[in-house]
Amino acid sequence: MSATSTDRILNFSAGPAVMPEPVLDQIREDVWNIDGSGIGVLEHSHRGPVIDRIFDDALERTRRLAGVGDDHEVLFLQGGASMQFGMIPMNFLPEGGIADYPDTGTWTSKAIKEARKFGEVNVAFAGSDCNYDHCPSNEELSLTDGAAYLHYCSNNTIYGTRYATPPSTTAPLVCDTSSEMFARPWPFADHAMVYAGAQKNLGPSGVALVIIRRDFMESAGRETIDMLDYRKHAKAGSRLNTPPVFGVYAMNLVMAWIEEQGGLPAMADHNDAKAGVIYDAIDGSGGFYRGHAKSCCRSTMNVTFRLPSEDLEKAFVEQAGAEGMSGLKGHRSVGGIRASIYNAFPAAGCDTLASFMADFASKNG
Ligand SMILES: Cc1ncc(COP(=O)(O)O)c(C=O)c1O
């Protein structure tokens, strides 16, 4: 048990979010003095041997967890996942080209908006027609012949939906996996590019992890400033300028923790079991709780549901807060309740929420 765990509450926040306690303990030590160097991690030059070691470790861990080899570059970039919304079309959507974007929620809508600044977008699935309650099957996708790429979001943080498998297309696949990076095995090597803002499943905010296939990266067309050019970042080993050292350092520790837990298959089992407890509480409530996501597409990271009225939702959040459960209010665009239960969220916390839900339903149903 960590030195602090007794004064910590259950953090259901969508991000920044809960981190593994052993990682927090390690950070506490390393901020003072890392690797016996006599200097804390926040104070080291980004071009010295300690930070070299961290970047090399983080790169190798990413490759191992993702199951990708040397034909993929691993980059640590700034600007969050939102910067990728713009960098992707800027680099890969050529003049006169068209890219496929299934729209499955707020984040893909934002990605579409940014892509339209550079070229044509085919909205390959209009999720707004079904209030974003599922991700499309392959039959529901209307794809473009010769699309420059297909961009999708594997887990929709706000609506609580996820794809069971990546969309099937002949175009290069680009995936925003911000809210479930390394939460389950995923065919990363089949993608031209995968990216994630770190602040949900990988560590603190301030860094985006990008895994990009070299030939796709080299196909970038438009000339742009160096900081928005993947090739320049790759050539400089993600140190084109002063990089987000702390974010990369913490992400490396989180990835080491994932490996210690048994890697992605173990993470997936753990996440299925945790989410299952809350979905059972929804399904067993006789209709008091209504899940937002269709059962085909239920996220194991963000569980979203409604109560019979907004007043009850407010009371639910308040009473849960009083019992040490924070961050349960749904995103302002959908309302209701959202329990974000990323990799590091403890199973016991899901049990606590499920029994609170049963109790609340029996008192208010
Ligand atoms: C799926 C998804 N994509 C993108 C973003 C935007 O991330 P950032 O704040 O790192 O730009 C988020 C943030 O919540 C997200 O959940």
Ligand as a Chemical Component Dictionary entry (heavy atoms), coordinates in Angstrom:
data_LIG
# 
_chem_comp.id                   LIG 
_chem_comp.type                 NON-POLYMER 
_chem_comp.pdbx_formal_charge   0 
_chem_comp.three_letter_code    LIG 
# 
loop_
_chem_comp_atom.comp_id 
_chem_comp_atom.atom_id 
_chem_comp_atom.alt_atom_id 
_chem_comp_atom.type_symbol 
_chem_comp_atom.charge 
_chem_comp_atom.model_Cartn_x 
_chem_comp_atom.model_Cartn_y 
_chem_comp_atom.model_Cartn_z 
_chem_comp_atom.pdbx_ordinal 
LIG C1 C1 C 0 -10.878 10.668 -27.378 1  
LIG C2 C2 C 0 -10.247 12.003 -27.121 2  
LIG N1 N1 N 0 -9.587  12.623 -28.109 3  
LIG C3 C3 C 0 -9.006  13.812 -27.921 4  
LIG C4 C4 C 0 -9.076  14.479 -26.715 5  
LIG C5 C5 C 0 -8.409  15.819 -26.559 6  
LIG O1 O1 O 0 -7.261  15.646 -25.818 7  
LIG P1 P1 P 0 -6.265  16.834 -25.450 8  
LIG O2 O2 O 0 -6.872  17.573 -24.318 9  
LIG O3 O3 O 0 -5.000  16.108 -25.088 10 
LIG O4 O4 O 0 -6.088  17.682 -26.655 11 
LIG C6 C6 C 0 -9.760  13.874 -25.653 12 
LIG C7 C7 C 0 -9.834  14.555 -24.345 13 
LIG O5 O5 O 0 -10.611 14.278 -23.489 14 
LIG C8 C8 C 0 -10.358 12.610 -25.869 15 
LIG O6 O6 O 0 -11.037 12.002 -24.878 16 
# 
loop_
_chem_comp_bond.comp_id 
_chem_comp_bond.atom_id_1 
_chem_comp_bond.atom_id_2 
_chem_comp_bond.value_order 
_chem_comp_bond.pdbx_ordinal 
LIG C1 C2 SING 1  
LIG C2 N1 SING 2  
LIG C2 C8 DOUB 3  
LIG N1 C3 DOUB 4  
LIG C3 C4 SING 5  
LIG C4 C5 SING 6  
LIG C4 C6 DOUB 7  
LIG C5 O1 SING 8  
LIG O1 P1 SING 9  
LIG P1 O2 DOUB 10 
LIG P1 O3 SING 11 
LIG P1 O4 SING 12 
LIG C6 C7 SING 13 
LIG C6 C8 SING 14 
LIG C7 O5 DOUB 15 
LIG C8 O6 SING 16 
# 
